[in-house]
Amino acid sequence: STMDWEVERAELQARIAMLQGERKGQENLKKDLVRRIKMLEMALKQERAK
């Protein structure tokens, strides 16, 4: 029936939104890690320069 199709479509859209959100979260996590690594490398260089 039409009702079943609507429910199925809504479920698929919800799943897609969730997956896209996860991907965005992973991107943010990656950027954060890269930033932290750069900060650590700079701190190390400064320590060694002393």
N, C-alpha and C positions, 0 to 999 in steps of 0.2 A: 504493500500500500504506500501511498504518498507519505504518510506519517513515518513509516519505518525509514524511508529514504532521507527525510529531513533529520531524523535522529542520527542516522549514520553519518550524514554530511557534517552535522554539528560536532560529532565525536572526532571525525577526521580533522576538522579545522582546529579543534582544541589540541589535538596531538601535534599538529604542525606548529601551532603557536608555541607549544611547550618545547619542541625540538629546536625551534629558532631561538627561543629564550636561552636554552642550554648552550647553544653555539655562541651566542653573544656573551654569556657568562664565561665561557672558556677563553674567548678573545680577551676579555677584561682581565682574567686571571693571568694570561700569558703576558699581557702588557705590564701588569703589576710585577710579575717575576723578573722580566727583563729590566725594569726600572730598578728593582732591588739589587740585581746582580751588578748593574752599572755603578750603583752607589757603593757597593762593597768593593768593587775593583778600584774605584777612586780612593776610598779610604785606605786600602792596602798600599797603593802607590804613595799616598801621603805619609803613611807610616814608614815605608822603606826609604823615603826621601829624607827623613829626619837624620 
